[in-house]
Amino acid sequence: MPRAPELLLPAGSLAKMHAAFDYGADAVYAGQPRYSLRARNNEFSTLEMLERGIGEAHARGKLFFVASNIFAHNSKLKTYLRDMAPVIAMKPDALIMADPGLIMLVRETWPDVPVHLSVQANAVNWADVKFWQRMGLTRVILSRELSLDEIEEIRQQCPDMELEVFVHGALCIAYSGRCLLSGYFNHRDANQGTCTNSCRWDYKVSNAQEDATGDIGQAVQTVRFDYGQALEQANGTFAALGDARRHPLADRSYLIEEAGRPGQLMPILEDEHGTYILNSKDLRAVEHVERLVKIGVDSLKIEGRTKSLYYVARTAQVYRRAIHDAVAGRPFDPSLLGELQGLANRGYTDGFYQRHHTQEYQNYLSGVSELNRSHYVGDVIAMREGWAEVEVKNRFAVGDRLEVIHPRGNREIVLEQMRDVEGRPLEVAAGSGHKVLIPLDPRFDKALLARLL
């Protein structure tokens, strides 16, 4: 029987950490704001909260990793060791790091502290892994840009090194974390934890023309883009694998205009068949868990420290089931795909795990996460004699079908009645900021609810 890999979930707050563990995670990771890629939306912004998180994780027999994975400029080098000292004293199970200089400082100062190489460092071959193993690191988080076959070769060449891969969450449009758009537009550097997700913005595409001096200016006619027509044309024109021919329009010049910067035209040199030309679909690789288990990957990681409590619970639950099935030798359950489809997402791709897909990598229609099948509508925060007190996140009403998501098993119910907190009958839970009472089996205390559409 193959060994079960660690399931590693994001923890942007104590509540999300609790949910991750309740629903099947073996470990969580959180960032130290000044030195990680999540400077915002982080409850672990104080040493007190970080210490509490590490202590609670260890009390449950779980692991807590601290991300310290920026590429540091000189100004942060001056304070790094001083600021890391109290964190090291909390005994996190590992530091997640990318900068070779910071890794050197940590290894020299605290040689016994385990260090995991961040995906930011973009390890893409077995020689990379062997190098970092010689530097004393205990785990390498492999680049997202690797195929399953490449991961298997690395495992074979490096049998005694821990390997971790991402299986779910947002993808960068550059090698992980290396995008410069946010720094260029807003002076907020992705590698310093302040990315503004410029790849998700709305860009309009216009024809451009080059003058005799080589300068690019706007042509008279604006490109009229029809996504369906372009996709049909592309699928009929290009080979799906390997020897795809270059599009005849790719050699022309174009201008893009971001929605928040009207009149500021920026030249681009390739037609990307769409409006959201930089917006990757989200990674979903649950169907590849069986192969990853057979390869012997040590940890399966889910991205999303700024995602909702529902996201953390649902992904932990689904990927835990996929791991159980793979270890037990059961075939992949396709219903798991549907359960993840209900999460907010930008469309899904399995990334680079299978080479090569067609143009389906990009989501050209929207940069906003879409709720396809279900809405996260609330948390059960208390029970009152058969009535659950629900903190509402999104609107729901009597007559809706609800899914109760619980570590001991999920259940679907039809909401037949509802009350306000004073006990008066209620037809609609209006939305975030309200609390309502619904009838619920007491064993589902502290559950999550999703309204099925």
VOGU-3710 file (C-alpha; in Angstrom, 3 decimals, decimal comma):
1> mprapelllp> 0,000/0,000/0,000  1,464/3,430/-0,946  2,184/5,978/1,748  -0,305/8,834/2,169  1,205/12,252/1,428  0,822/15,167/3,788  -2,142/17,423/2,972  -1,034/21,042/3,414  -3,604/23,854/3,618  -3,346/27,665/3,822
11> agslakmhaa> -4,007/29,427/7,119  -4,711/33,124/6,734  -6,435/33,168/10,141  -6,989/31,018/13,209  -10,501/30,154/12,018  -9,157/28,920/8,680  -6,467/26,941/10,447  -9,113/25,265/12,609  -11,211/24,473/9,542  -8,212/23,053/7,700
21> fdygadavya> -7,460/20,655/10,536  -11,108/19,772/11,136  -11,594/18,796/7,500  -8,467/16,734/6,984  -5,263/18,785/6,770  -2,065/17,425/8,296  -0,315/20,789/8,204  -0,898/24,478/7,491  1,275/27,348/6,347  1,014/31,024/7,272
31> gqpryslrar> 3,090/34,045/6,376  5,068/36,502/8,422  3,771/39,709/6,815  6,999/41,663/6,309  8,821/38,672/4,871  6,213/36,620/3,012  4,084/37,048/-0,104  0,901/37,780/1,836  1,474/41,148/3,479  -2,264/41,844/3,456
41> nnefstleml> -5,305/39,901/4,708  -3,243/38,076/7,286  -4,448/37,500/10,841  -0,990/36,254/11,804  0,350/39,789/11,573  1,440/39,866/15,209  3,826/37,626/17,079  1,080/36,884/19,589  -1,272/35,468/16,951  1,518/33,535/15,261
51> ergigeahar> 2,545/31,983/18,565  -1,061/31,063/19,309  -1,447/29,434/15,901  1,732/27,372/16,247  0,790/26,348/19,792  -2,725/25,261/18,828  -1,461/23,304/15,831  1,068/21,438/17,955  -1,552/20,740/20,626  -3,545/18,913/17,949
61> gklffvasni> -0,518/16,979/16,748  -0,414/18,979/13,503  2,352/20,896/11,726  2,663/24,659/11,239  5,023/26,089/8,595  5,936/29,792/8,457  6,411/31,349/5,023  9,353/33,742/4,849  9,749/33,602/1,102  10,355/37,102/-0,249
71> fahnsklkty> 13,420/38,036/-2,258  14,803/40,612/0,149  16,244/43,997/-0,766  19,060/45,430/1,355  16,694/47,318/3,651  15,076/44,084/4,811  18,386/42,319/5,296  19,179/44,799/8,070  16,239/43,669/10,202  15,716/40,075/9,108
81> lrdmapviam> 17,602/38,106/11,744  16,347/40,374/14,538  12,731/39,936/13,447  13,054/36,194/12,866  14,521/35,423/16,302  11,183/35,480/18,201  9,549/33,447/15,414  12,230/30,768/15,637  11,677/30,672/19,407  8,054/29,603/18,763
91> kpdalimadp> 9,392/26,408/17,141  7,534/26,365/13,823  7,953/23,025/12,066  9,747/24,643/9,133  10,426/27,941/7,393  9,408/28,247/3,735  12,129/30,304/2,018  13,257/31,329/-1,466  16,074/33,896/-1,217  19,508/32,153/-1,160
101> glimlvretw> 20,963/34,950/0,955  18,255/34,702/3,609  18,554/30,919/3,562  22,283/31,290/4,201  21,669/33,625/7,155  19,110/31,277/8,701  21,279/28,182/8,195  24,260/29,971/9,798  22,270/31,365/12,727  19,836/28,506/13,413
111> pdvpvhlsvq> 21,308/25,383/11,757  18,737/23,059/13,335  15,669/24,858/11,958  14,137/22,931/9,012  13,932/24,986/5,819  11,660/24,194/2,856  12,512/25,708/-0,508  9,615/27,888/-1,679  7,965/27,472/-5,060  9,243/31,035/-5,567
121> anavnwadvk> 12,707/29,596/-6,147  11,382/27,683/-9,183  13,130/24,330/-8,781  12,479/22,581/-12,101  15,017/19,715/-12,214  16,612/17,063/-10,029  19,966/18,895/-9,955  18,208/21,849/-8,298  16,842/19,499/-5,661  20,233/17,896/-5,007
131> fwqrmgltrv> 21,853/21,322/-4,699  19,396/22,494/-2,056  19,675/19,189/-0,240  23,438/19,781/0,017  22,684/23,247/1,410  20,886/21,560/4,292  17,250/22,076/3,245  14,819/19,320/4,193  12,145/19,806/1,509  11,796/21,330/-1,954
141> ilsrelslde> 8,470/22,712/-3,146  8,705/22,008/-6,855  7,857/24,588/-9,490  4,264/24,611/-10,709  5,567/24,458/-14,263  6,519/20,762/-14,093  4,736/17,805/-15,657  3,892/14,602/-13,816  6,624/12,797/-15,744  9,197/15,407/-14,716
151> ieeirqqcpd> 8,122/15,126/-11,074  8,488/11,351/-11,276  12,015/11,664/-12,678  12,966/14,054/-9,872  11,580/11,565/-7,333  13,650/8,767/-8,839  16,828/10,859/-8,888  16,267/12,250/-5,367  14,712/9,391/-3,372  15,719/10,698/0,054
161> melevfvhga> 14,545/14,334/-0,284  11,062/15,538/0,652  9,105/16,846/-2,356  6,017/19,053/-2,244  3,734/20,117/-5,107  0,740/22,421/-5,507  -2,531/20,727/-6,455  -5,110/23,523/-6,162  -5,459/27,299/-6,264  -4,552/30,402/-8,243
171> lciaysgrcl> -1,759/30,328/-10,819  0,675/33,085/-11,786  1,072/34,173/-15,398  4,830/34,092/-14,958  6,997/31,535/-13,200  5,497/31,492/-9,713  5,688/34,893/-8,086  8,006/36,449/-10,696  5,463/38,785/-12,340  6,489/42,457/-12,619
181> lsgyfnhrda> 3,130/43,955/-13,664  2,045/44,991/-10,163  5,353/46,704/-9,457  5,270/48,468/-12,816  1,700/49,745/-12,543  1,310/50,480/-8,821  4,812/50,230/-7,348  3,629/47,229/-5,330  6,041/44,367/-5,839  4,713/40,800/-6,006
191> nqgtctnscr> 7,977/39,542/-4,536  7,501/41,771/-1,490  4,028/40,458/-0,682  1,956/43,339/-2,063  0,784/42,044/-5,453  -2,305/43,803/-6,856  -3,141/40,911/-9,215  -2,684/43,005/-12,344  -3,086/39,834/-14,416  -6,785/39,778/-13,443
201> wdykvsnaqe> -7,565/43,273/-14,736  -9,690/44,111/-17,767  -7,608/45,038/-20,816  -9,066/46,288/-24,112  -7,124/45,462/-27,273  -6,712/47,867/-30,207  -4,904/47,571/-33,511  -1,592/49,414/-33,664  0,691/50,508/-36,428  4,424/51,123/-36,534
211> datgdigqav> 5,790/54,309/-38,122  8,999/54,772/-40,080  11,011/55,418/-36,902  9,801/52,231/-35,216  7,403/53,956/-32,782  4,081/52,186/-32,210  0,851/54,198/-32,301  -2,866/53,531/-32,395  -4,506/52,488/-35,653  -7,900/53,882/-36,560
221> qtvrfdygqa> -9,959/50,694/-36,196  -10,482/48,927/-32,845  -10,261/45,147/-32,736  -13,732/43,606/-32,546  -13,237/40,473/-30,531  -15,622/37,512/-30,551  -14,371/34,883/-28,103  -16,486/32,025/-29,443  -15,465/32,713/-33,035  -11,800/33,056/-32,099
231> leqangtfaa> -11,827/29,813/-30,121  -13,517/27,923/-32,957  -11,011/29,325/-35,430  -8,068/28,509/-33,169  -9,200/24,943/-32,527  -9,623/24,401/-36,240  -6,303/25,973/-37,185  -3,743/24,721/-34,711  -2,522/21,267/-33,790  -3,460/20,416/-30,199
241> lgdarrhpla> 0,021/19,195/-29,272  3,623/20,034/-29,878  3,866/21,396/-33,428  1,244/24,166/-33,187  1,745/26,746/-35,931  2,110/30,421/-35,110  -1,049/32,461/-35,582  -0,774/34,752/-38,636  -1,805/37,780/-36,545  0,849/37,147/-33,893
251> drsylieeag> 3,449/39,177/-35,779  1,340/42,341/-35,793  1,525/45,047/-33,129  -1,326/45,803/-30,729  -2,142/48,245/-27,964  -3,843/47,394/-24,675  -5,778/49,737/-22,418  -6,475/48,746/-18,811  -9,990/49,645/-17,618  -8,709/51,755/-14,708
261> rpgqlmpile> -6,316/53,740/-16,939  -8,385/55,094/-19,825  -6,280/56,712/-22,520  -3,028/55,043/-21,446  -2,235/52,776/-24,382  0,497/50,170/-23,921  1,988/48,268/-26,882  1,965/44,471/-27,040  3,335/42,392/-29,851  1,111/39,313/-29,887
271> dehgtyilns> -2,619/38,629/-30,244  -3,754/36,659/-27,188  -7,302/35,919/-28,462  -9,052/37,769/-25,685  -9,691/40,547/-23,235  -8,230/39,087/-20,051  -5,028/38,219/-21,844  -2,952/37,576/-18,702  -5,532/35,777/-16,570  -4,774/32,127/-15,869
281> kdlravehve> -7,470/29,697/-14,882  -7,157/28,224/-11,384  -5,277/25,003/-10,747  -7,341/21,910/-9,945  -5,359/18,675/-9,964  -7,508/16,403/-7,809  -7,710/13,942/-10,700  -3,906/13,568/-10,528  -3,697/12,782/-6,803  -3,562/9,034/-7,539
291> rlvkigvdsl> -0,513/9,465/-9,814  1,197/11,813/-7,342  0,675/9,281/-4,545  2,184/6,510/-6,693  5,146/8,748/-7,562  5,788/9,213/-3,852  5,352/12,967/-3,469  5,573/13,837/0,233  3,161/16,784/0,420  0,179/18,035/-1,599
301> kiegrtksly> -0,324/21,767/-1,181  -3,385/23,976/-1,654  -3,016/27,706/-2,350  -5,320/30,349/-0,878  -4,443/32,200/2,337  -6,839/34,993/1,352  -9,698/32,656/0,340  -12,832/32,002/2,420  -13,368/29,623/5,308  -15,625/27,607/3,000
311> yvartaqvyr> -12,823/27,297/0,438  -10,429/25,927/3,045  -12,953/23,431/4,428  -14,161/22,188/1,037  -10,710/21,763/-0,513  -9,381/19,998/2,586  -12,343/17,629/2,596  -12,190/16,833/-1,134  -8,433/16,330/-1,377  -8,425/14,220/1,803
321> raihdavagr> -10,974/11,906/0,190  -8,886/11,742/-2,984  -5,818/10,786/-0,920  -7,758/8,099/0,974  -9,016/6,625/-2,302  -5,559/6,651/-3,883  -3,883/4,984/-0,892  -6,616/2,354/-0,699  -6,290/1,580/-4,403  -9,758/2,811/-5,291
331> pfdpsllgel> -10,267/4,511/-8,682  -10,670/8,278/-8,858  -14,170/9,479/-7,961  -15,287/11,997/-10,643  -17,838/13,508/-8,246  -14,924/15,251/-6,525  -14,562/17,460/-9,581  -18,142/18,631/-9,138  -17,648/19,386/-5,460  -14,723/21,673/-6,285
341> qglanrgytd> -16,683/23,274/-9,122  -18,954/24,809/-6,492  -16,099/26,922/-5,150  -15,474/30,411/-6,463  -13,032/29,971/-9,330  -11,848/31,521/-12,606  -12,380/28,277/-14,441  -10,121/25,303/-13,855  -7,039/23,831/-15,469  -4,726/21,027/-14,351
351> gfyqrhhtqe> -1,832/23,340/-15,145  1,315/21,789/-16,579  0,787/18,313/-15,169  -0,120/17,038/-18,635  1,765/18,534/-21,577  0,447/20,121/-23,674  -3,103/21,362/-23,615  -4,723/23,676/-26,143  -5,701/27,323/-25,668  -7,947/26,303/-22,743
361> yqnylsgvse> -5,284/27,439/-20,239  -6,505/31,035/-20,268  -9,798/32,426/-19,048  -10,465/35,192/-21,572  -13,915/36,167/-20,345  -13,468/37,338/-16,762  -10,809/38,074/-14,165  -13,292/37,657/-11,305  -13,870/34,394/-9,468  -17,215/32,901/-10,425
371> lnrshyvgdv> -19,602/30,965/-8,193  -20,743/28,201/-10,504  -22,878/25,851/-8,464  -23,064/26,960/-4,845  -22,742/29,979/-2,606  -21,074/29,951/0,780  -24,010/31,261/2,801  -22,954/31,049/6,425  -21,324/29,507/9,485  -23,141/27,662/12,260
381> iamregwaev> -21,802/29,402/15,357  -24,075/27,947/18,080  -26,916/25,500/18,731  -30,133/26,342/20,595  -32,328/23,313/21,329  -32,421/22,000/17,775  -31,983/25,421/16,163  -28,664/26,466/14,655  -27,562/30,082/14,912  -26,075/30,984/11,524
391> evknrfavgd> -23,794/33,920/10,836  -24,894/34,832/7,314  -22,332/35,345/4,541  -24,635/35,452/1,487  -28,391/35,653/0,954  -30,534/32,521/1,255  -34,233/31,872/1,845  -36,854/29,389/2,998  -37,271/26,771/0,281  -33,583/26,748/-0,703
401> rlevihprgn> -31,664/23,489/-0,720  -28,676/23,742/1,626  -25,644/21,535/1,938  -24,367/21,211/5,483  -20,595/20,694/5,325  -19,194/18,971/8,406  -16,035/17,010/9,253  -18,160/13,966/10,150  -19,926/14,002/6,789  -22,027/16,339/4,640
411> reivleqmrd> -25,807/16,407/4,338  -28,304/18,143/2,060  -31,477/19,647/3,516  -34,393/21,739/2,252  -34,836/24,802/4,441  -38,484/24,676/5,541  -38,455/27,433/8,167  -36,233/30,160/9,569  -36,294/32,637/12,451  -34,467/35,784/13,453
421> vegrplevaa> -32,394/35,732/16,632  -35,455/36,875/18,611  -37,408/33,834/17,445  -39,703/35,602/14,947  -40,504/33,806/11,653  -38,302/34,872/8,749  -38,428/34,107/5,030  -35,097/35,530/3,834  -31,631/35,797/5,355  -30,679/39,084/3,732
431> gsghkvlipl> -26,908/38,715/3,572  -23,635/39,367/5,321  -23,898/40,948/8,764  -27,102/39,159/9,797  -27,680/36,206/12,117  -30,601/33,797/11,762  -31,857/30,555/13,270  -32,578/27,429/11,216  -33,609/23,929/12,383  -30,623/21,589/12,338
441> dprfdkalla> -29,534/18,290/13,845  -27,330/19,121/16,891  -24,519/16,885/15,590  -23,893/19,513/12,907  -22,783/22,161/15,379  -20,110/24,516/14,050  -20,760/23,475/10,450  -20,549/25,385/7,180  -23,492/25,847/4,832  -23,540/26,218/1,032
451> rll> -26,634/27,078/-0,963  -26,904/24,835/-3,998  -27,926/26,645/-7,175
//
